[in-house]
Amino acid sequence: MDLVMPAHTPIIRVIADGAYYSIELGEALFTAGVLPVIPLPTHAVVHGQENTTWHDQIVRYIKNKGNVYAFHKRYGYGARSLAEAQISRIKRRIDCALLMQKTESQQREGIIIANLINLWNAFGRPVSVKNA
C-alpha cells in the first residue's frame, strides 16, 4: 500500500455505508481523531456511557434535526456516492479481476491500477447534463 498511499498520509474522515456501522468502530475512529461518517441504524438510541460519546452525539443531532439527511449534509456523506460512481466507471473500464497469475505480478498490477485511478481522479469528475 505504501507505493499507492504512504502510511504517513493523514486520514481525516472515513465514509462508509451503514453496513459498516458499529459503536466500537465509530468510537475508535473518533478517539483516533478520524471523523467517522457512517450512518447509524434507524433504531439507534443514546446510551450515555463514556465509550459511546460519538454515537450519542450523532443520535442527538439526528433527533434534534428530525431526519438522518441533516447528518448526511453536515458530515459530507454525499461524497460516498461520488466515490461509488467513480469506482463503477473504473470497473467498467478495467474490470474487477486481476489478469496476472503470480502473486508478485498481481501486486504490481494492483499498484499500476491504483496509480491509474489516482491519475484519472486528478482530472476531476465528469459533468452530467440531463437530456430530456
N, CA, C and O atoms as a MOPAC input file, in Angstrom:
PM7 MOZYME 1SCF
protein

 N      0.81300 1    -1.19500 1     0.00000 1
 C      0.00000 1     0.00000 1     0.00000 1
 C      0.85800 1     1.26000 1     0.00000 1
 O      0.43000 1     2.29500 1    -0.51000 1
 N      2.05400 1     1.18800 1     0.56000 1
 C      2.89900 1     2.37600 1     0.64400 1
 C      3.22200 1     2.96200 1    -0.72300 1
 O      3.46600 1     4.16300 1    -0.84000 1
 N      3.22700 1     2.12200 1    -1.76400 1
 C      3.51300 1     2.63200 1    -3.10000 1
 C      2.32800 1     3.42500 1    -3.66100 1
 O      2.50800 1     4.29600 1    -4.51300 1
 N      1.13600 1     3.12600 1    -3.18800 1
 C     -0.06300 1     3.80500 1    -3.66000 1
 C     -0.40800 1     4.98000 1    -2.74900 1
 O     -0.64100 1     6.09400 1    -3.21700 1
 N     -0.43600 1     4.71700 1    -1.44500 1
 C     -0.75000 1     5.73800 1    -0.46000 1
 C      0.18800 1     5.53600 1     0.72900 1
 O      0.02400 1     4.57100 1     1.47500 1
 N      1.15900 1     6.41400 1     0.92300 1
 C      2.12100 1     6.24400 1     2.00800 1
 C      1.44300 1     6.12900 1     3.37100 1
 O      0.38800 1     6.72000 1     3.60200 1
 N      2.05700 1     5.36800 1     4.26400 1
 C      1.49600 1     5.11000 1     5.58400 1
 C      1.32100 1     6.39100 1     6.39000 1
 O      0.43600 1     6.45500 1     7.24300 1
 N      2.13000 1     7.40300 1     6.14600 1
 C      2.04300 1     8.64200 1     6.91900 1
 C      0.97800 1     9.60600 1     6.39500 1
 O      0.84100 1    10.71600 1     6.91000 1
 N      0.22300 1     9.19000 1     5.37300 1
 C     -0.84200 1    10.03200 1     4.83800 1
 C     -1.92100 1    10.20400 1     5.90600 1
 O     -2.45700 1     9.21400 1     6.40300 1
 N     -2.24300 1    11.43900 1     6.26200 1
 C     -3.25700 1    11.63500 1     7.31500 1
 C     -4.65500 1    11.26800 1     6.81600 1
 O     -5.02200 1    11.58200 1     5.68400 1
 N     -5.41400 1    10.61400 1     7.65800 1
 C     -6.79000 1    10.26000 1     7.35000 1
 C     -7.66700 1    11.19500 1     8.17000 1
 O     -7.60100 1    11.20400 1     9.39900 1
 N     -8.48600 1    11.98000 1     7.48200 1
 C     -9.31700 1    12.97500 1     8.14500 1
 C    -10.69500 1    12.41100 1     8.47100 1
 O    -11.22800 1    12.64800 1     9.55500 1
 N    -11.27400 1    11.65900 1     7.52100 1
 C    -12.57700 1    11.05700 1     7.77100 1
 C    -12.71600 1     9.76100 1     6.99300 1
 O    -12.06800 1     9.55300 1     5.96700 1
 N    -13.57000 1     8.90800 1     7.50300 1
 C    -13.88800 1     7.63600 1     6.87300 1
 C    -15.37400 1     7.67000 1     6.54500 1
 O    -16.20900 1     7.85500 1     7.43000 1
 N    -15.69700 1     7.48900 1     5.26200 1
 C    -17.09100 1     7.46900 1     4.83000 1
 C    -17.42000 1     6.04700 1     4.39200 1
 O    -16.75200 1     5.48500 1     3.52400 1
 N    -18.45700 1     5.47000 1     5.00000 1
 C    -18.86400 1     4.10900 1     4.65000 1
 C    -20.37900 1     4.01300 1     4.76100 1
 O    -21.02000 1     4.86400 1     5.37900 1
 N    -20.94700 1     2.97200 1     4.16100 1
 C    -22.39700 1     2.83100 1     4.28400 1
 C    -22.73600 1     2.19200 1     5.62900 1
 O    -21.85700 1     1.73300 1     6.35900 1
 N    -24.02000 1     2.17500 1     5.93300 1
 C    -24.49000 1     1.74300 1     7.23900 1
 C    -24.14100 1     0.30900 1     7.60000 1
 O    -24.14200 1    -0.04100 1     8.78100 1
 N    -23.84600 1    -0.52100 1     6.62600 1
 C    -23.48600 1    -1.91200 1     6.91600 1
 C    -22.20600 1    -1.99900 1     7.75100 1
 O    -21.98200 1    -2.99900 1     8.43200 1
 N    -21.37300 1    -0.96800 1     7.70300 1
 C    -20.11800 1    -0.96700 1     8.43800 1
 C    -20.24300 1    -0.32500 1     9.81700 1
 O    -19.25400 1    -0.23200 1    10.54300 1
 N    -21.44000 1     0.11700 1    10.18600 1
 C    -21.58300 1     0.82900 1    11.44700 1
 C    -21.51400 1    -0.10100 1    12.64700 1
 O    -22.15400 1    -1.15200 1    12.68200 1
 N    -20.73800 1     0.30400 1    13.60800 1
 C    -20.76400 1    -0.28800 1    14.94700 1
 C    -20.31700 1     0.80400 1    15.90400 1
 O    -19.52200 1     1.67000 1    15.54100 1
 N    -20.82100 1     0.76200 1    17.10500 1
 C    -20.45000 1     1.77100 1    18.09600 1
 C    -18.94800 1     1.71000 1    18.33400 1
 O    -18.29200 1     2.74700 1    18.43700 1
 N    -18.40200 1     0.50400 1    18.42300 1
 C    -16.97300 1     0.33700 1    18.70700 1
 C    -16.10300 1     0.96400 1    17.61800 1
 O    -15.12600 1     1.65100 1    17.91700 1
 N    -16.46200 1     0.72500 1    16.35400 1
 C    -15.69100 1     1.28400 1    15.24200 1
 C    -15.77800 1     2.80500 1    15.25000 1
 O    -14.76100 1     3.48700 1    15.12600 1
 N    -16.97800 1     3.33500 1    15.39300 1
 C    -17.15800 1     4.78600 1    15.42600 1
 C    -16.35800 1     5.44200 1    16.54100 1
 O    -15.71500 1     6.47000 1    16.32800 1
 N    -16.39700 1     4.85300 1    17.72000 1
 C    -15.66100 1     5.41000 1    18.86300 1
 C    -14.15200 1     5.29800 1    18.65600 1
 O    -13.41000 1     6.21700 1    19.00200 1
 N    -13.69600 1     4.17800 1    18.09500 1
 C    -12.25600 1     4.00200 1    17.84900 1
 C    -11.74900 1     5.04500 1    16.85900 1
 O    -10.69400 1     5.64400 1    17.06700 1
 N    -12.50000 1     5.25700 1    15.78700 1
 C    -12.10500 1     6.26700 1    14.80000 1
 C    -12.13000 1     7.66100 1    15.41900 1
 O    -11.19000 1     8.43700 1    15.24600 1
 N    -13.20200 1     7.97800 1    16.13800 1
 C    -13.35200 1     9.30000 1    16.74900 1
 C    -12.22600 1     9.56800 1    17.75100 1
 O    -11.67500 1    10.66800 1    17.78700 1
 N    -11.89100 1     8.58500 1    18.54700 1
 C    -10.80800 1     8.71200 1    19.52700 1
 C     -9.46200 1     8.92000 1    18.84000 1
 O     -8.59400 1     9.61500 1    19.36900 1
 N     -9.28700 1     8.31600 1    17.65500 1
 C     -8.02800 1     8.44600 1    16.90500 1
 C     -7.96400 1     9.76000 1    16.12900 1
 O     -6.97100 1    10.02500 1    15.45200 1
 N     -9.01100 1    10.58800 1    16.21700 1
 C     -9.00900 1    11.86200 1    15.51400 1
 C     -9.51400 1    11.78600 1    14.08200 1
 O     -9.31500 1    12.71000 1    13.29300 1
 N    -10.17000 1    10.67700 1    13.75200 1
 C    -10.72700 1    10.47700 1    12.40700 1
 C    -12.24300 1    10.63300 1    12.51600 1
 O    -12.86600 1    10.05600 1    13.40700 1
 N    -12.82900 1    11.40500 1    11.61600 1
 C    -14.27300 1    11.62800 1    11.63000 1
 C    -14.98800 1    10.44700 1    10.97500 1
 O    -14.85700 1    10.25200 1     9.76600 1
 N    -15.74200 1     9.65000 1    11.74500 1
 C    -16.47800 1     8.53400 1    11.14900 1
 C    -17.80600 1     9.01300 1    10.57400 1
 O    -18.68400 1     9.45900 1    11.31200 1
 N    -17.94800 1     8.92000 1     9.26300 1
 C    -19.19200 1     9.31100 1     8.59900 1
 C    -19.86300 1     8.02800 1     8.12200 1
 O    -19.78800 1     7.65300 1     6.95200 1
 N    -20.51900 1     7.37400 1     9.07200 1
 C    -21.19000 1     6.09900 1     8.82600 1
 C    -22.58400 1     6.22500 1     9.43000 1
 O    -22.70800 1     6.41300 1    10.64000 1
 N    -23.63700 1     6.12600 1     8.61900 1
 C    -24.98800 1     6.30800 1     9.15700 1
 C    -25.33900 1     5.28000 1    10.22600 1
 O    -24.99000 1     4.10400 1    10.12200 1
 N    -26.02500 1     5.74200 1    11.23500 1
 C    -26.47400 1     4.87400 1    12.32700 1
 C    -27.73700 1     4.12700 1    11.91400 1
 O    -28.43600 1     4.55400 1    10.99600 1
 N    -28.03500 1     3.01100 1    12.58700 1
 C    -29.30600 1     2.34000 1    12.33700 1
 C    -30.45800 1     3.25500 1    12.75000 1
 O    -30.28300 1     4.11200 1    13.61600 1
 N    -31.61200 1     3.08600 1    12.15300 1
 C    -32.75200 1     3.95600 1    12.45900 1
 C    -33.22800 1     3.80200 1    13.89500 1
 O    -33.84000 1     4.72000 1    14.44100 1
 N    -32.95900 1     2.66500 1    14.51500 1
 C    -33.40200 1     2.41700 1    15.88800 1
 C    -32.34200 1     2.79800 1    16.93500 1
 O    -32.47800 1     2.42600 1    18.10100 1
 N    -31.30000 1     3.52400 1    16.54500 1
 C    -30.21400 1     3.89100 1    17.46400 1
 C    -30.74000 1     4.78500 1    18.58400 1
 O    -31.58100 1     5.65500 1    18.35900 1
 N    -30.22900 1     4.55500 1    19.79100 1
 C    -30.62400 1     5.34300 1    20.95800 1
 C    -29.37700 1     5.83900 1    21.68400 1
 O    -28.28300 1     5.30700 1    21.49900 1
 N    -29.55900 1     6.86500 1    22.51000 1
 C    -28.46500 1     7.39500 1    23.32200 1
 C    -28.21200 1     6.42500 1    24.47000 1
 O    -29.13900 1     6.02800 1    25.17600 1
 N    -26.94400 1     6.04700 1    24.65000 1
 C    -26.58700 1     5.11700 1    25.72100 1
 C    -26.06900 1     5.84600 1    26.95700 1
 O    -26.23300 1     5.36100 1    28.07600 1
 N    -25.44100 1     7.01200 1    26.76300 1
 C    -24.95800 1     7.79900 1    27.89000 1
 C    -23.77100 1     7.19400 1    28.62100 1
 O    -23.57700 1     7.46400 1    29.80600 1
 N    -22.98300 1     6.38900 1    27.94700 1
 C    -21.80600 1     5.79800 1    28.56800 1
 C    -20.55600 1     6.51000 1    28.06400 1
 O    -20.60300 1     7.20500 1    27.05000 1
 N    -19.45100 1     6.34100 1    28.76000 1
 C    -18.22300 1     7.02900 1    28.35200 1
 C    -17.63600 1     6.46700 1    27.06400 1
 O    -16.84700 1     7.14700 1    26.40800 1
 N    -17.99600 1     5.25700 1    26.69100 1
 C    -17.47700 1     4.67200 1    25.45700 1
 C    -18.46400 1     4.79100 1    24.29200 1
 O    -18.32900 1     4.09500 1    23.28600 1
 N    -19.46300 1     5.68300 1    24.43500 1
 C    -20.41600 1     5.90500 1    23.34400 1
 C    -20.56000 1     7.39900 1    23.03200 1
 O    -21.63300 1     7.84100 1    22.62300 1
 N    -19.51300 1     8.16400 1    23.21800 1
 C    -19.55400 1     9.61500 1    23.04600 1
 C    -19.98400 1    10.01000 1    21.64300 1
 O    -20.93500 1    10.77400 1    21.47900 1
 N    -19.28800 1     9.49500 1    20.62300 1
 C    -19.59200 1     9.85200 1    19.23500 1
 C    -20.98800 1     9.37700 1    18.84700 1
 O    -21.76500 1    10.12900 1    18.25800 1
 N    -21.29700 1     8.14500 1    19.17400 1
 C    -22.60700 1     7.56300 1    18.87300 1
 C    -23.71800 1     8.43700 1    19.46400 1
 O    -24.66800 1     8.79200 1    18.76600 1
 N    -23.59800 1     8.77500 1    20.73100 1
 C    -24.63100 1     9.57800 1    21.40100 1
 C    -24.74300 1    10.97000 1    20.77900 1
 O    -25.84400 1    11.50000 1    20.62600 1
 N    -23.61600 1    11.55000 1    20.42500 1
 C    -23.61900 1    12.88500 1    19.79900 1
 C    -24.39400 1    12.85200 1    18.48000 1
 O    -25.19200 1    13.75000 1    18.21100 1
 N    -24.17000 1    11.84100 1    17.67000 1
 C    -24.84300 1    11.73900 1    16.37300 1
 C    -26.32200 1    11.41600 1    16.54700 1
 O    -27.15900 1    11.96700 1    15.83200 1
 N    -26.65600 1    10.53200 1    17.48600 1
 C    -28.06500 1    10.21100 1    17.73200 1
 C    -28.81100 1    11.47500 1    18.15200 1
 O    -29.91000 1    11.73400 1    17.66000 1
 N    -28.23000 1    12.26100 1    19.05000 1
 C    -28.87600 1    13.51100 1    19.48500 1
 C    -29.02500 1    14.48700 1    18.31900 1
 O    -30.06900 1    15.12200 1    18.16500 1
 N    -27.97500 1    14.60500 1    17.49500 1
 C    -28.01500 1    15.52400 1    16.35800 1
 C    -29.14500 1    15.14700 1    15.39900 1
 O    -29.90800 1    16.01000 1    14.96600 1
 N    -29.25000 1    13.86900 1    15.07100 1
 C    -30.28700 1    13.40300 1    14.14400 1
 C    -31.67400 1    13.62900 1    14.74600 1
 O    -32.58900 1    14.06100 1    14.04600 1
 N    -31.83500 1    13.33800 1    16.04200 1
 C    -33.14600 1    13.53700 1    16.67700 1
 C    -33.51400 1    15.01300 1    16.73900 1
 O    -34.68100 1    15.36200 1    16.56000 1
 N    -32.53000 1    15.89700 1    16.99300 1
 C    -32.79900 1    17.33900 1    17.03900 1
 C    -33.20000 1    17.87100 1    15.66600 1
 O    -34.08500 1    18.72000 1    15.56200 1
 N    -32.55500 1    17.37600 1    14.61500 1
 C    -32.84200 1    17.85000 1    13.25900 1
 C    -34.07400 1    17.17700 1    12.65100 1
 O    -34.67900 1    17.70500 1    11.71700 1
 N    -34.43800 1    16.01700 1    13.18100 1
 C    -35.65100 1    15.35900 1    12.70500 1
 C    -35.45200 1    14.33200 1    11.61100 1
 O    -36.37900 1    13.58300 1    11.30100 1
 N    -34.26000 1    14.27200 1    11.01200 1
 C    -34.02300 1    13.24300 1     9.99400 1
 C    -32.52800 1    12.99400 1     9.80700 1
 O    -31.69000 1    13.80700 1    10.19800 1
 N    -32.22300 1    11.86500 1     9.20700 1
 C    -30.83800 1    11.45400 1     9.01700 1
 C    -30.14900 1    12.27600 1     7.92300 1
 O    -28.92000 1    12.32900 1     7.87300 1
 N    -30.92900 1    12.91400 1     7.05300 1
 C    -30.33300 1    13.66700 1     5.95400 1
 C    -29.56200 1    14.88800 1     6.43200 1
 O    -28.64400 1    15.34900 1     5.75500 1
 N    -29.92500 1    15.40400 1     7.57900 1
 C    -29.15600 1    16.50800 1     8.16700 1
 C    -27.74600 1    16.02200 1     8.49300 1
 O    -26.76900 1    16.74100 1     8.28500 1
 N    -27.65100 1    14.79300 1     9.00500 1
 C    -26.34000 1    14.18000 1     9.27400 1
 C    -25.56200 1    14.02200 1     7.97100 1
 O    -24.37600 1    14.34600 1     7.90800 1
 N    -26.23000 1    13.52500 1     6.93600 1
 C    -25.58800 1    13.33600 1     5.62400 1
 C    -25.00600 1    14.65300 1     5.11400 1
 O    -23.86500 1    14.70400 1     4.65400 1
 N    -25.80200 1    15.71000 1     5.20200 1
 C    -25.37300 1    17.00000 1     4.67100 1
 C    -24.23800 1    17.60600 1     5.50800 1
 O    -23.25900 1    18.11000 1     4.95800 1
 N    -24.37200 1    17.55300 1     6.82400 1
 C    -23.36800 1    18.17800 1     7.70300 1
 C    -22.00000 1    17.51400 1     7.58800 1
 O    -20.97600 1    18.19700 1     7.59500 1
 N    -21.97700 1    16.20000 1     7.48300 1
 C    -20.70300 1    15.47400 1     7.51000 1
 C    -20.22400 1    15.00900 1     6.14000 1
 O    -19.22000 1    14.30200 1     6.05700 1
 N    -20.91200 1    15.38400 1     5.06500 1
 C    -20.43000 1    15.08800 1     3.72200 1
 C    -20.61600 1    13.66200 1     3.27000 1
 O    -19.79400 1    13.13500 1     2.52000 1
 N    -21.69100 1    13.02400 1     3.72000 1
 C    -21.94000 1    11.63000 1     3.32500 1
 C    -22.17200 1    11.49400 1     1.82800 1
 O    -21.96700 1    10.41500 1     1.27300 1
 N    -22.59600 1    12.56900 1     1.15800 1
 C    -22.82800 1    12.52500 1    -0.28300 1
 C    -21.57600 1    12.21500 1    -1.08200 1
 O    -21.66600 1    11.74400 1    -2.21600 1
 N    -20.40400 1    12.47300 1    -0.50300 1
 C    -19.14600 1    12.15500 1    -1.18900 1
 C    -19.02100 1    10.65900 1    -1.44000 1
 O    -18.33000 1    10.24200 1    -2.37100 1
 N    -19.68300 1     9.84600 1    -0.61900 1
 C    -19.63800 1     8.40300 1    -0.79900 1
 C    -20.24300 1     8.00700 1    -2.14700 1
 O    -19.69700 1     7.15000 1    -2.84200 1
 N    -21.35700 1     8.61900 1    -2.51600 1
 C    -21.98100 1     8.26500 1    -3.79700 1
 C    -21.09500 1     8.68200 1    -4.96600 1
 O    -21.06800 1     8.00700 1    -5.99600 1
 N    -20.36800 1     9.79200 1    -4.81300 1
 C    -19.43800 1    10.19800 1    -5.86800 1
 C    -18.31300 1     9.17000 1    -6.02100 1
 O    -17.91500 1     8.82700 1    -7.13400 1
 N    -17.81400 1     8.69100 1    -4.88900 1
 C    -16.75900 1     7.67500 1    -4.93200 1
 C    -17.28600 1     6.37800 1    -5.53600 1
 O    -16.60000 1     5.74300 1    -6.33700 1
 N    -18.50200 1     5.97900 1    -5.15800 1
 C    -19.10900 1     4.76300 1    -5.71700 1
 C    -19.27000 1     4.88000 1    -7.23200 1
 O    -19.01800 1     3.92000 1    -7.95900 1
 N    -19.68600 1     6.04400 1    -7.70300 1
 C    -19.85500 1     6.24800 1    -9.14600 1
 C    -18.51100 1     6.15200 1    -9.85800 1
 O    -18.41700 1     5.57100 1   -10.93900 1
 N    -17.47300 1     6.72300 1    -9.25400 1
 C    -16.13300 1     6.65600 1    -9.85000 1
 C    -15.63400 1     5.21400 1    -9.89700 1
 O    -15.05200 1     4.79200 1   -10.89600 1
 N    -15.85200 1     4.47400 1    -8.84500 1
 C    -15.43400 1     3.06900 1    -8.81300 1
 C    -16.18400 1     2.28200 1    -9.88700 1
 O    -15.59900 1     1.42400 1   -10.54800 1
 N    -17.46100 1     2.56700 1   -10.06300 1
 C    -18.24300 1     1.90000 1   -11.10400 1
 C    -17.66200 1     2.18200 1   -12.48900 1
 O    -17.52800 1     1.27100 1   -13.30600 1
 N    -17.31900 1     3.44700 1   -12.75300 1
 C    -16.72200 1     3.79200 1   -14.05100 1
 C    -15.39800 1     3.05600 1   -14.25000 1
 O    -15.11200 1     2.56200 1   -15.34000 1
 N    -14.60000 1     2.98900 1   -13.19700 1
 C    -13.29800 1     2.31700 1   -13.28200 1
 C    -13.48400 1     0.82600 1   -13.55800 1
 O    -12.79400 1     0.26200 1   -14.40700 1
 N    -14.40800 1     0.18700 1   -12.84800 1
 C    -14.64500 1    -1.24000 1   -13.04400 1
 C    -15.10700 1    -1.54000 1   -14.47000 1
 O    -14.74500 1    -2.57100 1   -15.03700 1
 N    -15.89900 1    -0.65100 1   -15.04300 1
 C    -16.35400 1    -0.86600 1   -16.42300 1
 C    -15.19400 1    -0.76200 1   -17.40500 1
 O    -15.22700 1    -1.38800 1   -18.46500 1
 N    -14.17800 1     0.01200 1   -17.07200 1
 C    -13.02900 1     0.19000 1   -17.97100 1
 C    -11.93400 1    -0.85200 1   -17.74200 1
 O    -11.36000 1    -1.37400 1   -18.69800 1
 N    -11.65200 1    -1.14900 1   -16.49700 1
 C    -10.52800 1    -2.03300 1   -16.16800 1
 C    -10.97300 1    -3.47100 1   -15.93400 1
 O    -10.22200 1    -4.39500 1   -16.24700 1
 N    -12.14800 1    -3.68600 1   -15.40400 1
 C    -12.68900 1    -4.96800 1   -14.99500 1
 C    -12.35200 1    -5.18700 1   -13.52500 1
 O    -11.50000 1    -4.50000 1   -12.96100 1
 N    -13.02400 1    -6.14100 1   -12.92300 1
 C    -12.88600 1    -6.37000 1   -11.48200 1
 C    -11.75600 1    -7.33600 1   -11.13700 1
 O    -11.28500 1    -7.33800 1   -10.00000 1
 N    -11.31800 1    -8.13900 1   -12.06800 1
 C    -10.35500 1    -9.19200 1   -11.77600 1
 C     -8.94300 1    -8.80000 1   -12.21500 1
 O     -8.75100 1    -8.06900 1   -13.18600 1
 N     -7.97300 1    -9.30800 1   -11.47100 1
 C     -6.58100 1    -9.12600 1   -11.87500 1
 C     -6.27000 1   -10.12500 1   -12.98200 1
 O     -6.77500 1   -11.24800 1   -12.96700 1
 N     -5.44600 1    -9.72600 1   -13.93500 1
 C     -5.15200 1   -10.57100 1   -15.08900 1
 C     -3.95100 1   -11.48500 1   -14.86700 1
 O     -3.86000 1   -12.54700 1   -15.48100 1
 N     -3.04500 1   -11.08700 1   -14.00600 1
 C     -1.82200 1   -11.84700 1   -13.78000 1
 C     -2.08600 1   -13.05800 1   -12.87700 1
 O     -3.01100 1   -13.04900 1   -12.06500 1
 N     -1.26200 1   -14.09500 1   -13.03100 1
 C     -1.44000 1   -15.32400 1   -12.26000 1
 C     -0.59900 1   -15.35100 1   -10.98500 1
 O     -1.07000 1   -15.80000 1    -9.94000 1
 N      0.63900 1   -14.87200 1   -11.06700 1
 C      1.54700 1   -14.92900 1    -9.92100 1
 C      1.23700 1   -13.80100 1    -8.94400 1
 O      0.85400 1   -12.70300 1    -9.34900 1
 N      1.40500 1   -14.08100 1    -7.65400 1
 C      1.10100 1   -13.10500 1    -6.60600 1
 C      1.91800 1   -11.83000 1    -6.77200 1
 O      1.38200 1   -10.72900 1    -6.64000 1
 N      3.20400 1   -11.96700 1    -7.06000 1
 C      4.06900 1   -10.79800 1    -7.22300 1
 C      3.59300 1    -9.93800 1    -8.40400 1
 O      3.59900 1    -8.70900 1    -8.32400 1
 N      3.19100 1   -10.57900 1    -9.47200 1
 C      2.68200 1    -9.85600 1   -10.64400 1
 C      1.35500 1    -9.17600 1   -10.33000 1
 O      1.10500 1    -8.06400 1   -10.79600 1
 N      0.49700 1    -9.83500 1    -9.54300 1
 C     -0.76900 1    -9.23900 1    -9.14600 1
 C     -0.54600 1    -7.99500 1    -8.28900 1
 O     -1.27700 1    -7.01100 1    -8.40800 1
 N      0.47500 1    -8.04700 1    -7.41800 1
 C      0.78800 1    -6.87800 1    -6.59500 1
 C      1.20600 1    -5.70200 1    -7.47300 1
 O      0.77300 1    -4.57100 1    -7.25200 1
 N      2.03600 1    -5.97000 1    -8.45300 1
 C      2.45700 1    -4.90600 1    -9.37500 1
 C      1.26600 1    -4.38300 1   -10.18300 1
 O      1.12300 1    -3.17900 1   -10.39500 1
 N      0.42000 1    -5.30800 1   -10.62600 1
 C     -0.76400 1    -4.91300 1   -11.38300 1
 C     -1.67700 1    -4.02600 1   -10.52800 1
 O     -2.21600 1    -3.03500 1   -11.01900 1
 N     -1.84600 1    -4.37700 1    -9.27000 1
 C     -2.65800 1    -3.57600 1    -8.35600 1
 C     -2.10800 1    -2.17200 1    -8.19200 1
 O     -2.87000 1    -1.20600 1    -8.15300 1
 N     -0.79600 1    -2.05100 1    -8.09600 1
 C     -0.15000 1    -0.73400 1    -7.97500 1
 C     -0.37100 1     0.08300 1    -9.23800 1
 O     -0.65400 1     1.27900 1    -9.17200 1
 N     -0.24000 1    -0.56800 1   -10.39000 1
 C     -0.46400 1     0.13600 1   -11.66900 1
 C     -1.90500 1     0.62500 1   -11.74900 1
 O     -2.14900 1     1.76700 1   -12.13900 1
 N     -2.86600 1    -0.23100 1   -11.38100 1
 C     -4.28200 1     0.15200 1   -11.42800 1
 C     -4.55300 1     1.30500 1   -10.46200 1
 O     -5.24600 1     2.26000 1   -10.81400 1
 N     -4.01100 1     1.21800 1    -9.24900 1
 C     -4.22800 1     2.28600 1    -8.26600 1
 C     -3.64600 1     3.60800 1    -8.75100 1
 O     -4.26800 1     4.65700 1    -8.58200 1
 N     -2.47200 1     3.56800 1    -9.34600 1
 C     -1.87700 1     4.79700 1    -9.86700 1
 C     -2.68000 1     5.35500 1   -11.04400 1
 O     -2.80100 1     6.57100 1   -11.19300 1
 N     -3.22900 1     4.46600 1   -11.88100 1
 C     -4.10900 1     4.89900 1   -12.96500 1
 C     -5.35700 1     5.58400 1   -12.41100 1
 O     -5.78000 1     6.62900 1   -12.90600 1
 N     -5.93400 1     4.98100 1   -11.38300 1
 C     -7.12700 1     5.54900 1   -10.75900 1
 C     -6.81000 1     6.92900 1   -10.18000 1
 O     -7.59200 1     7.86600 1   -10.34000 1
 N     -5.67700 1     7.05300 1    -9.51700 1
 C     -5.28200 1     8.35100 1    -8.95600 1
 C     -5.10700 1     9.38400 1   -10.06700 1
 O     -5.47700 1    10.54700 1    -9.90100 1
 N     -4.55200 1     8.96700 1   -11.18000 1
 C     -4.38200 1     9.87100 1   -12.31700 1
 C     -5.74200 1    10.29700 1   -12.86800 1
 O     -5.97000 1    11.48000 1   -13.11700 1
 N     -6.64300 1     9.33300 1   -13.05700 1
 C     -7.98000 1     9.65700 1   -13.54900 1
 C     -8.70700 1    10.60600 1   -12.60000 1
 O     -9.35000 1    11.56100 1   -13.03400 1
 N     -8.59600 1    10.33200 1   -11.29300 1
 C     -9.26800 1    11.18000 1   -10.30800 1
 C     -8.70600 1    12.59700 1   -10.31400 1
 O     -9.41200 1    13.54300 1    -9.96700 1
 N     -7.44900 1    12.75100 1   -10.70300 1
 C     -6.83000 1    14.07600 1   -10.75100 1
 C     -7.46700 1    14.96100 1   -11.83300 1
 O     -7.37300 1    16.18700 1   -11.77000 1
 N     -8.10700 1    14.34100 1   -12.81300 1
 C     -8.75200 1    15.10100 1   -13.87900 1
 C    -10.03800 1    15.77100 1   -13.41200 1
 O    -10.53600 1    16.67900 1   -14.07700 1
 N    -10.58000 1    15.33800 1   -12.27900 1
 C    -11.85800 1    15.87200 1   -11.79600 1
 C    -12.98100 1    14.93900 1   -12.16400 1
 O    -12.77000 1    13.93900 1   -12.84900 1
 N    -14.16000 1    15.25800 1   -11.71600 1
 C    -15.27700 1    14.37800 1   -12.01300 1
 C    -16.04600 1    14.89300 1   -13.22800 1
 O    -15.98900 1    16.08100 1   -13.54300 1
 N    -16.76000 1    14.00200 1   -13.90500 1
 C    -17.47200 1    14.41300 1   -15.11200 1
 C    -18.66100 1    15.29700 1   -14.77100 1
 O    -19.21200 1    15.23700 1   -13.67200 1
 N    -19.03300 1    16.09900 1   -15.71900 1
 C    -20.21100 1    16.96100 1   -15.57700 1
 C    -21.35900 1    16.25000 1   -16.27300 1
 O    -21.27900 1    15.94300 1   -17.46200 1
 N    -22.43200 1    15.98900 1   -15.52600 1
 C    -23.60300 1    15.30500 1   -16.08200 1
 C    -24.66400 1    16.33300 1   -16.44000 1
 O    -24.89700 1    17.28600 1   -15.69800 1
 N    -25.30400 1    16.13000 1   -17.58300 1
 C    -26.35300 1    17.03900 1   -18.04600 1
 C    -27.58100 1    16.21800 1   -18.37800 1
 O    -27.49000 1    15.19500 1   -19.05700 1
 N    -28.72600 1    16.66700 1   -17.90100 1
 C    -29.98600 1    15.96900 1   -18.17800 1
 C    -30.41000 1    16.27100 1   -19.60800 1
 O    -30.49300 1    17.43800 1   -19.99200 1
 N    -30.68100 1    15.23700 1   -20.40400 1
 C    -31.05500 1    15.41200 1   -21.81000 1
 C    -32.51800 1    15.75700 1   -22.00200 1
 O    -32.85000 1    16.64900 1   -22.78300 1
 N    -33.37700 1    15.07300 1   -21.30800 1
 C    -34.81900 1    15.30400 1   -21.54800 1
 C    -35.55900 1    15.50700 1   -20.26100 1
 O    -36.77300 1    15.71300 1   -20.27200 1

